[in-house]
């Protein structure tokens, strides 16, 4: 049983997981909620990871009923799909591995990857896959308000009803990030006003 801090009420604790059975089991054993996204999303296995966690929670004597697991998704809303795609393309250079190596990536400027950090080599391809509807697990929440709302509906159909959203991308002008947030709040969120809050 997860020990409760002296603070009451206390915030929920989440652990981000990929597809590691050990991490899923560790979270369930300690009665800790999951945060899915990234690899689980790209590989299309986020719903299966959540189901595995729920089964493990029951095995350890914890009740997962009514617990919505958040799925981390990047969100970028622009007036049109075309503008959203162009804005994303304009900051794609941020995802170049050599640039990442200059701002904290373990990958050296020559491209050498230290042992234990092999997954970093996939960051660029993972980034590209999130924008390819035929390869990503779920479609990127990028586009016009209509497109983003439709894709959120698709997530709901998969059982992912709690979205942990990040707006914009590093390197994107602040005014575009702010516009994305405003468009999401004004033109996307009201369509889901009937959705129960987690």
GROMACS elastic network, one bead per residue, 0.5 to 0.9 nm:
[ bonds ]
;  ai    aj funct       b0    kb
    1     4     6  0.88957   500
    1    29     6  0.75070   500
    1    30     6  0.56845   500
    1    31     6  0.60515   500
    1    60     6  0.88063   500
    1    61     6  0.86743   500
    1    62     6  0.78480   500
    2    29     6  0.84421   500
    2    30     6  0.50765   500
    2    31     6  0.54658   500
    2    32     6  0.71241   500
    3    30     6  0.85783   500
    4     7     6  0.79574   500
    4     8     6  0.85620   500
    4    10     6  0.78319   500
    5     8     6  0.74899   500
    5    10     6  0.70037   500
    6     9     6  0.88175   500
    6    10     6  0.82212   500
    7    10     6  0.55634   500
    7    11     6  0.89954   500
    8    11     6  0.86490   500
   12    32     6  0.80355   500
   12    33     6  0.76049   500
   13    32     6  0.61006   500
   13    33     6  0.63658   500
   13    34     6  0.85019   500
   14    27     6  0.84681   500
   14    32     6  0.59890   500
   14    34     6  0.52157   500
   14    35     6  0.59508   500
   14    69     6  0.89412   500
   15    23     6  0.85243   500
   15    24     6  0.89058   500
   15    27     6  0.69806   500
   15    32     6  0.69739   500
   15    33     6  0.63730   500
   15    34     6  0.50527   500
   15    35     6  0.57099   500
   15    36     6  0.85747   500
   16    23     6  0.87407   500
   16    33     6  0.88024   500
   16    34     6  0.58655   500
   16    36     6  0.59613   500
   16    37     6  0.80422   500
   17    20     6  0.68547   500
   17    23     6  0.64187   500
   17    24     6  0.68421   500
   17    34     6  0.67346   500
   17    35     6  0.63895   500
   17    36     6  0.58937   500
   17    37     6  0.79536   500
   17    38     6  0.88314   500
   17    39     6  0.86170   500
   17    40     6  0.78752   500
   17    49     6  0.87088   500
   18    21     6  0.88043   500
   18    23     6  0.81834   500
   18    24     6  0.86238   500
   18    36     6  0.68938   500
   18    37     6  0.74832   500
   18    38     6  0.71931   500
   18    39     6  0.55503   500
   18    40     6  0.53684   500
   18    41     6  0.87625   500
   18    46     6  0.85250   500
   18    49     6  0.83799   500
   19    22     6  0.88347   500
   19    23     6  0.81059   500
   19    24     6  0.78821   500
   19    39     6  0.73343   500
   19    40     6  0.61583   500
   19    45     6  0.78783   500
   19    46     6  0.84157   500
   19    49     6  0.68684   500
   20    23     6  0.53862   500
   20    24     6  0.64297   500
   20    25     6  0.86815   500
   21    24     6  0.50924   500
   21    25     6  0.60188   500
   21    26     6  0.84660   500
   21    49     6  0.85941   500
   21    52     6  0.85626   500
   22    25     6  0.51180   500
   22    26     6  0.60144   500
   22    27     6  0.86336   500
   23    27     6  0.61656   500
   23    28     6  0.85873   500
   24    27     6  0.52866   500
   24    28     6  0.62735   500
   24    29     6  0.86310   500
   24    34     6  0.77550   500
   24    49     6  0.76457   500
   24    50     6  0.87040   500
   24    52     6  0.75594   500
   24    53     6  0.57815   500
   24    56     6  0.80634   500
   25    28     6  0.51168   500
   25    29     6  0.59976   500
   25    30     6  0.86136   500
   25    52     6  0.85784   500
   25    53     6  0.69023   500
   25    56     6  0.64335   500
   25    57     6  0.82668   500
   26    29     6  0.51905   500
   26    30     6  0.63521   500
   26    31     6  0.86229   500
   26    32     6  0.83773   500
   27    30     6  0.53041   500
   27    31     6  0.60584   500
   27    33     6  0.66352   500
   27    34     6  0.71130   500
   27    53     6  0.78015   500
   27    56     6  0.89981   500
   27    57     6  0.84454   500
   28    32     6  0.59472   500
   28    33     6  0.74501   500
   28    34     6  0.86353   500
   28    53     6  0.60271   500
   28    54     6  0.76091   500
   28    55     6  0.86999   500
   28    56     6  0.57189   500
   28    58     6  0.84241   500
   28    59     6  0.86928   500
   28    60     6  0.70782   500
   28    62     6  0.78961   500
   29    32     6  0.77044   500
   29    56     6  0.74501   500
   29    57     6  0.66681   500
   29    59     6  0.86245   500
   29    60     6  0.58229   500
   29    61     6  0.86730   500
   29    62     6  0.83235   500
   30    57     6  0.87550   500
   30    60     6  0.86282   500
   31    57     6  0.68402   500
   31    60     6  0.83717   500
   31    62     6  0.64678   500
   31    63     6  0.87004   500
   31    64     6  0.87559   500
   33    53     6  0.85924   500
   33    64     6  0.88710   500
   33    67     6  0.81035   500
   33    68     6  0.87616   500
   33    69     6  0.68542   500
   33    70     6  0.89341   500
   34    50     6  0.75872   500
   34    53     6  0.78789   500
   34    69     6  0.59728   500
   34    70     6  0.72725   500
   34    71     6  0.88207   500
   35    69     6  0.62098   500
   35    70     6  0.52998   500
   35    71     6  0.59326   500
   35    72     6  0.69210   500
   35   164     6  0.84080   500
   36    39     6  0.82935   500
   36    40     6  0.62817   500
   36    41     6  0.71903   500
   36    46     6  0.61948   500
   36    47     6  0.89590   500
   36    49     6  0.80358   500
   36    50     6  0.79678   500
   36    69     6  0.74363   500
   36    70     6  0.63807   500
   36    72     6  0.60524   500
   37    40     6  0.53019   500
   37    42     6  0.76332   500
   37    46     6  0.68423   500
   37    70     6  0.83027   500
   37    71     6  0.50945   500
   37    73     6  0.64143   500
   37   164     6  0.89626   500
   38    41     6  0.53147   500
   38    42     6  0.61607   500
   38    43     6  0.85826   500
   38    71     6  0.87408   500
   38    72     6  0.71392   500
   38    73     6  0.77636   500
   38   126     6  0.80308   500
   38   130     6  0.86796   500
   39    42     6  0.50750   500
   39    43     6  0.58960   500
   39    44     6  0.82768   500
   39    45     6  0.83829   500
   39    46     6  0.84405   500
   39   126     6  0.75712   500
   40    43     6  0.53695   500
   40    44     6  0.60614   500
   40    45     6  0.50926   500
   40    47     6  0.84560   500
   40    48     6  0.89126   500
   40    49     6  0.75265   500
   40   137     6  0.77000   500
   41    44     6  0.50881   500
   41    45     6  0.62579   500
   41    46     6  0.53731   500
   41    47     6  0.87021   500
   41    71     6  0.79775   500
   41    72     6  0.84746   500
   41    73     6  0.84451   500
   41   130     6  0.82604   500
   41   136     6  0.70612   500
   41   137     6  0.51122   500
   41   138     6  0.62106   500
   42    45     6  0.78044   500
   42    46     6  0.85241   500
   42   126     6  0.69753   500
   42   127     6  0.88965   500
   42   129     6  0.67519   500
   42   130     6  0.60048   500
   42   135     6  0.74770   500
   42   138     6  0.68188   500
   42   139     6  0.88352   500
   43    46     6  0.78528   500
   43   135     6  0.78757   500
   43   136     6  0.62478   500
   43   137     6  0.50742   500
   43   138     6  0.85899   500
   44    47     6  0.77174   500
   44    48     6  0.84988   500
   44   135     6  0.85763   500
   44   136     6  0.64729   500
   44   138     6  0.64016   500
   45    48     6  0.51446   500
   45    49     6  0.61251   500
   45    50     6  0.86613   500
   45   137     6  0.68831   500
   46    49     6  0.51083   500
   46    50     6  0.62588   500
   46    51     6  0.86845   500
   46    71     6  0.78703   500
   46   137     6  0.79694   500
   46   160     6  0.83356   500
   47    50     6  0.51762   500
   47    51     6  0.62527   500
   47    52     6  0.87070   500
   47   158     6  0.67375   500
   47   159     6  0.68693   500
   47   160     6  0.71376   500
   48    51     6  0.50198   500
   48    52     6  0.61511   500
   48    53     6  0.86275   500
   49    52     6  0.50748   500
   49    53     6  0.62240   500
   49    54     6  0.86770   500
   50    53     6  0.51019   500
   50    54     6  0.62339   500
   50    55     6  0.87095   500
   50    69     6  0.71886   500
   51    54     6  0.50841   500
   51    55     6  0.62333   500
   51    56     6  0.86135   500
   52    55     6  0.51625   500
   52    56     6  0.61790   500
   52    57     6  0.85821   500
   53    56     6  0.50398   500
   53    57     6  0.60249   500
   53    58     6  0.87011   500
   53    64     6  0.87290   500
   54    57     6  0.50049   500
   54    58     6  0.64187   500
   54    59     6  0.87237   500
   54    62     6  0.89138   500
   54    63     6  0.82576   500
   54    64     6  0.58435   500
   54    65     6  0.83767   500
   55    58     6  0.52961   500
   55    59     6  0.63430   500
   55    60     6  0.88490   500
   55    64     6  0.85900   500
   56    60     6  0.62446   500
   56    61     6  0.86600   500
   56    62     6  0.85811   500
   57    60     6  0.52030   500
   57    61     6  0.63328   500
   57    62     6  0.50234   500
   57    63     6  0.65462   500
   57    64     6  0.63951   500
   58    61     6  0.50002   500
   58    62     6  0.52553   500
   58    63     6  0.60527   500
   58    64     6  0.71693   500
   59    62     6  0.75104   500
   60    63     6  0.89970   500
   63    66     6  0.86583   500
   63    67     6  0.87625   500
   64    67     6  0.55806   500
   64    68     6  0.87393   500
   65    68     6  0.86536   500
   66   198     6  0.84913   500
   67   198     6  0.74937   500
   68   159     6  0.89584   500
   68   160     6  0.77087   500
   68   161     6  0.68382   500
   68   162     6  0.61194   500
   68   198     6  0.61672   500
   69   160     6  0.71598   500
   69   161     6  0.77112   500
   69   162     6  0.61814   500
   69   163     6  0.84236   500
   69   198     6  0.88355   500
   70   160     6  0.71614   500
   70   161     6  0.73087   500
   70   163     6  0.51483   500
   70   164     6  0.56860   500
   71   160     6  0.67070   500
   71   161     6  0.80925   500
   71   162     6  0.62667   500
   71   164     6  0.56482   500
   71   165     6  0.81265   500
   72   162     6  0.87588   500
   72   163     6  0.59484   500
   72   165     6  0.57887   500
   72   166     6  0.75277   500
   73   140     6  0.74655   500
   73   141     6  0.70520   500
   73   163     6  0.66590   500
   73   164     6  0.61864   500
   73   165     6  0.51065   500
   73   166     6  0.63892   500
   73   167     6  0.88669   500
   74   140     6  0.71571   500
   74   141     6  0.63847   500
   74   142     6  0.78036   500
   74   164     6  0.84201   500
   74   165     6  0.56398   500
   74   167     6  0.60144   500
   74   168     6  0.72380   500
   74   169     6  0.82367   500
   75   140     6  0.75158   500
   75   142     6  0.57783   500
   75   143     6  0.86862   500
   75   148     6  0.81147   500
   75   165     6  0.60298   500
   75   166     6  0.57611   500
   75   168     6  0.65322   500
   75   180     6  0.80345   500
   75   181     6  0.86780   500
   75   184     6  0.86255   500
   76    84     6  0.69518   500
   76    88     6  0.83312   500
   76   140     6  0.88857   500
   76   141     6  0.64320   500
   76   143     6  0.65735   500
   76   144     6  0.85508   500
   76   148     6  0.83155   500
   76   166     6  0.83544   500
   76   167     6  0.57646   500
   76   168     6  0.54778   500
   76   169     6  0.84248   500
   76   177     6  0.76525   500
   76   180     6  0.56570   500
   76   181     6  0.78965   500
   76   184     6  0.82890   500
   77    80     6  0.81246   500
   77    81     6  0.83171   500
   77    84     6  0.64015   500
   77   141     6  0.78451   500
   77   142     6  0.58464   500
   77   143     6  0.52506   500
   77   144     6  0.55200   500
   77   145     6  0.61655   500
   77   147     6  0.88374   500
   77   148     6  0.71301   500
   77   167     6  0.85421   500
   77   168     6  0.85392   500
   77   177     6  0.86683   500
   77   179     6  0.77749   500
   77   181     6  0.74088   500
   77   182     6  0.87735   500
   77   183     6  0.63442   500
   77   184     6  0.63827   500
   78    81     6  0.69298   500
   78    82     6  0.85541   500
   78    83     6  0.62244   500
   78    84     6  0.50413   500
   78    85     6  0.88228   500
   78    87     6  0.86032   500
   78   142     6  0.81003   500
   78   143     6  0.60051   500
   78   144     6  0.52399   500
   78   145     6  0.71948   500
   78   176     6  0.81852   500
   78   179     6  0.74207   500
   78   180     6  0.59664   500
   78   183     6  0.71871   500
   78   184     6  0.89364   500
   79    82     6  0.86207   500
   79    83     6  0.69282   500
   79    84     6  0.75011   500
   79   143     6  0.77861   500
   79   144     6  0.52636   500
   79   145     6  0.70754   500
   79   180     6  0.88513   500
   79   183     6  0.79621   500
   80    83     6  0.53115   500
   80    84     6  0.62942   500
   80    85     6  0.87255   500
   80   143     6  0.62838   500
   80   145     6  0.78486   500
   80   146     6  0.89293   500
   80   147     6  0.88741   500
   81    84     6  0.51282   500
   81    85     6  0.61942   500
   81    86     6  0.86151   500
   81   142     6  0.75826   500
   81   145     6  0.86677   500
   81   147     6  0.74216   500
   82    85     6  0.52573   500
   82    86     6  0.61933   500
   82    87     6  0.86603   500
   82   143     6  0.74709   500
   82   144     6  0.83334   500
   83    86     6  0.50402   500
   83    87     6  0.60801   500
   83    88     6  0.85978   500
   83   143     6  0.77717   500
   83   144     6  0.83591   500
   84    87     6  0.51901   500
   84    88     6  0.62791   500
   84    89     6  0.86452   500
   84   142     6  0.64768   500
   84   143     6  0.51003   500
   84   144     6  0.70279   500
   85    88     6  0.51782   500
   85    89     6  0.61372   500
   85    90     6  0.86643   500
   85   142     6  0.74167   500
   85   143     6  0.69098   500
   86    89     6  0.50423   500
   86    90     6  0.62062   500
   87    90     6  0.51649   500
   87    91     6  0.69760   500
   87   172     6  0.78394   500
   87   176     6  0.84697   500
   88    91     6  0.56245   500
   88    92     6  0.64215   500
   88   142     6  0.86193   500
   88   168     6  0.83709   500
   88   169     6  0.77909   500
   88   172     6  0.81447   500
   89    92     6  0.51217   500
   89    93     6  0.81574   500
   90    93     6  0.74307   500
   90   171     6  0.89037   500
   90   172     6  0.80336   500
   91    94     6  0.58626   500
   91    95     6  0.80841   500
   91   169     6  0.73704   500
   91   170     6  0.75885   500
   91   171     6  0.59076   500
   91   172     6  0.61797   500
   92    95     6  0.56405   500
   92    96     6  0.75260   500
   92   169     6  0.89797   500
   92   171     6  0.88180   500
   93    96     6  0.54181   500
   93    99     6  0.80271   500
   93   171     6  0.88967   500
   94    97     6  0.83327   500
   94    99     6  0.65856   500
   94   100     6  0.71999   500
   94   169     6  0.87781   500
   94   170     6  0.71699   500
   94   171     6  0.68318   500
   95    98     6  0.85573   500
   95    99     6  0.71697   500
   95   100     6  0.66482   500
   95   123     6  0.77296   500
   95   124     6  0.59640   500
   95   127     6  0.76438   500
   96    99     6  0.53877   500
   96   100     6  0.63121   500
   96   101     6  0.87870   500
   96   124     6  0.67695   500
   97   101     6  0.61776   500
   97   102     6  0.89081   500
   97   105     6  0.81346   500
   97   107     6  0.75277   500
   97   108     6  0.89144   500
   97   109     6  0.80347   500
   97   111     6  0.75479   500
   97   120     6  0.87751   500
   97   121     6  0.78146   500
   97   123     6  0.79499   500
   97   124     6  0.69666   500
   98   101     6  0.50537   500
   98   102     6  0.68133   500
   98   105     6  0.87869   500
   98   107     6  0.77845   500
   98   108     6  0.74448   500
   98   109     6  0.51814   500
   98   110     6  0.75020   500
   98   111     6  0.70094   500
   99   102     6  0.53055   500
   99   103     6  0.69172   500
   99   105     6  0.86562   500
   99   109     6  0.78926   500
  100   103     6  0.52904   500
  100   104     6  0.65246   500
  100   105     6  0.53185   500
  100   106     6  0.86131   500
  100   107     6  0.78443   500
  100   109     6  0.87036   500
  101   104     6  0.58279   500
  101   106     6  0.63765   500
  101   107     6  0.53373   500
  101   108     6  0.56483   500
  101   109     6  0.57444   500
  101   111     6  0.83419   500
  102   105     6  0.68596   500
  102   107     6  0.88774   500
  102   108     6  0.81642   500
  102   109     6  0.72850   500
  104   107     6  0.85296   500
  105   108     6  0.76389   500
  105   120     6  0.79084   500
  106   112     6  0.86975   500
  106   113     6  0.68774   500
  106   114     6  0.69120   500
  106   117     6  0.71358   500
  106   120     6  0.78868   500
  107   110     6  0.79256   500
  107   111     6  0.57601   500
  107   112     6  0.56460   500
  107   114     6  0.69296   500
  107   117     6  0.80496   500
  107   120     6  0.74664   500
  107   121     6  0.78947   500
  108   111     6  0.51620   500
  108   112     6  0.52306   500
  108   113     6  0.67556   500
  108   114     6  0.85171   500
  109   112     6  0.74573   500
  111   121     6  0.86707   500
  113   116     6  0.84171   500
  113   117     6  0.63810   500
  113   118     6  0.63047   500
  113   120     6  0.79080   500
  113   121     6  0.74109   500
  114   117     6  0.56951   500
  114   118     6  0.71899   500
  115   118     6  0.65843   500
  116   119     6  0.79311   500
  117   120     6  0.56791   500
  117   121     6  0.78095   500
  118   121     6  0.57199   500
  118   122     6  0.77554   500
  119   122     6  0.55116   500
  119   123     6  0.72609   500
  120   123     6  0.53642   500
  120   124     6  0.84340   500
  121   124     6  0.72400   500
  121   125     6  0.82521   500
  122   125     6  0.53346   500
  122   126     6  0.57968   500
  122   127     6  0.84134   500
  123   127     6  0.60032   500
  123   128     6  0.86073   500
  124   127     6  0.50534   500
  124   128     6  0.62934   500
  124   129     6  0.86144   500
  125   129     6  0.60080   500
  125   130     6  0.86613   500
  126   129     6  0.50092   500
  126   130     6  0.63107   500
  126   136     6  0.87342   500
  127   130     6  0.54329   500
  127   131     6  0.72277   500
  128   131     6  0.56066   500
  128   132     6  0.68187   500
  129   132     6  0.50464   500
  129   133     6  0.78876   500
  129   134     6  0.86315   500
  129   135     6  0.60684   500
  129   136     6  0.54893   500
  129   137     6  0.89634   500
  130   133     6  0.74267   500
  130   135     6  0.77109   500
  130   136     6  0.52210   500
  130   137     6  0.79401   500
  130   138     6  0.77946   500
  130   139     6  0.68771   500
  130   140     6  0.57967   500
  131   134     6  0.89712   500
  131   135     6  0.84946   500
  131   136     6  0.71505   500
  131   139     6  0.69500   500
  131   140     6  0.56821   500
  131   141     6  0.89772   500
  131   142     6  0.83070   500
  132   135     6  0.55797   500
  132   136     6  0.58960   500
  132   139     6  0.74215   500
  132   140     6  0.80528   500
  133   136     6  0.56129   500
  133   137     6  0.80127   500
  133   138     6  0.72455   500
  133   139     6  0.53717   500
  133   140     6  0.76351   500
  134   137     6  0.82330   500
  134   138     6  0.89637   500
  134   139     6  0.84624   500
  135   138     6  0.85430   500
  135   139     6  0.89607   500
  136   139     6  0.62952   500
  136   140     6  0.80623   500
  138   141     6  0.88798   500
  138   151     6  0.82098   500
  138   154     6  0.81206   500
  138   155     6  0.72253   500
  139   142     6  0.83315   500
  139   151     6  0.65411   500
  139   152     6  0.89648   500
  139   154     6  0.85431   500
  139   155     6  0.86524   500
  140   143     6  0.85389   500
  140   148     6  0.82343   500
  140   151     6  0.77104   500
  141   147     6  0.78307   500
  141   148     6  0.51646   500
  141   149     6  0.82967   500
  141   151     6  0.64607   500
  141   152     6  0.73382   500
  142   145     6  0.88306   500
  142   147     6  0.74687   500
  142   148     6  0.60422   500
  142   151     6  0.89022   500
  143   146     6  0.78045   500
  143   147     6  0.55442   500
  143   148     6  0.58106   500
  144   147     6  0.51698   500
  144   148     6  0.61798   500
  144   149     6  0.84975   500
  144   183     6  0.88120   500
  145   148     6  0.52477   500
  145   149     6  0.59981   500
  145   150     6  0.85146   500
  145   183     6  0.69673   500
  145   184     6  0.68196   500
  145   187     6  0.60028   500
  145   188     6  0.56465   500
  146   149     6  0.52536   500
  146   150     6  0.61646   500
  146   151     6  0.87032   500
  146   187     6  0.82774   500
  146   188     6  0.74730   500
  147   150     6  0.51642   500
  147   151     6  0.62413   500
  147   152     6  0.86739   500
  148   151     6  0.51395   500
  148   152     6  0.61798   500
  148   153     6  0.86330   500
  148   184     6  0.85093   500
  148   188     6  0.72766   500
  149   152     6  0.51133   500
  149   153     6  0.63081   500
  149   154     6  0.87953   500
  149   184     6  0.89098   500
  149   187     6  0.86774   500
  149   188     6  0.56349   500
  149   189     6  0.80302   500
  149   191     6  0.74577   500
  149   192     6  0.85571   500
  150   153     6  0.50521   500
  150   154     6  0.64594   500
  150   155     6  0.89253   500
  151   155     6  0.63973   500
  151   156     6  0.87293   500
  152   155     6  0.50138   500
  152   156     6  0.63622   500
  152   157     6  0.87437   500
  152   160     6  0.89166   500
  152   161     6  0.83652   500
  152   163     6  0.86322   500
  153   156     6  0.50473   500
  153   157     6  0.63583   500
  153   158     6  0.88766   500
  153   161     6  0.88313   500
  153   192     6  0.89075   500
  154   157     6  0.50368   500
  154   158     6  0.65751   500
  154   159     6  0.89616   500
  154   160     6  0.88222   500
  155   158     6  0.51080   500
  155   159     6  0.65556   500
  155   160     6  0.52782   500
  155   161     6  0.67444   500
  155   163     6  0.89336   500
  156   159     6  0.50337   500
  156   160     6  0.50806   500
  156   162     6  0.84822   500
  157   160     6  0.73387   500
  157   161     6  0.84018   500
  158   161     6  0.83107   500
  160   163     6  0.74089   500
  161   195     6  0.85106   500
  161   198     6  0.85943   500
  162   197     6  0.83435   500
  162   198     6  0.69571   500
  166   169     6  0.82689   500
  167   177     6  0.63333   500
  167   178     6  0.84916   500
  167   180     6  0.70387   500
  167   181     6  0.67605   500
  168   171     6  0.87798   500
  168   172     6  0.65662   500
  168   173     6  0.87598   500
  168   174     6  0.85853   500
  168   176     6  0.75925   500
  168   177     6  0.50516   500
  168   178     6  0.85144   500
  168   180     6  0.72740   500
  168   181     6  0.86112   500
  169   172     6  0.55139   500
  169   173     6  0.88523   500
  169   177     6  0.79095   500
  170   173     6  0.85825   500
  171   174     6  0.87315   500
  172   175     6  0.84922   500
  172   176     6  0.69419   500
  172   177     6  0.70185   500
  173   176     6  0.55149   500
  173   177     6  0.66728   500
  173   178     6  0.89318   500
  174   177     6  0.50830   500
  174   178     6  0.61632   500
  174   179     6  0.85440   500
  175   178     6  0.50778   500
  175   179     6  0.60658   500
  175   180     6  0.85524   500
  176   180     6  0.61080   500
  176   181     6  0.86939   500
  177   180     6  0.50657   500
  177   181     6  0.63717   500
  177   182     6  0.87073   500
  178   181     6  0.51525   500
  178   182     6  0.61913   500
  178   183     6  0.86107   500
  179   182     6  0.50171   500
  179   183     6  0.60295   500
  179   184     6  0.84444   500
  180   183     6  0.51905   500
  180   184     6  0.60816   500
  180   185     6  0.85764   500
  181   184     6  0.50974   500
  181   185     6  0.61089   500
  181   186     6  0.85083   500
  182   185     6  0.51411   500
  182   186     6  0.59449   500
  182   187     6  0.81752   500
  183   186     6  0.51675   500
  183   187     6  0.54596   500
  183   188     6  0.70041   500
  184   187     6  0.55656   500
  184   189     6  0.61462   500
  184   190     6  0.89630   500
  185   188     6  0.60341   500
  185   189     6  0.52950   500
  185   190     6  0.73871   500
  186   189     6  0.66040   500
  186   190     6  0.68644   500
  187   190     6  0.64326   500
  187   191     6  0.75401   500
  188   191     6  0.57474   500
  188   192     6  0.75456   500
  189   192     6  0.54866   500
  189   193     6  0.66888   500
  190   193     6  0.50894   500
  190   194     6  0.85863   500
  191   194     6  0.79059   500
  192   195     6  0.54409   500
  192   196     6  0.89892   500
  193   196     6  0.81507   500
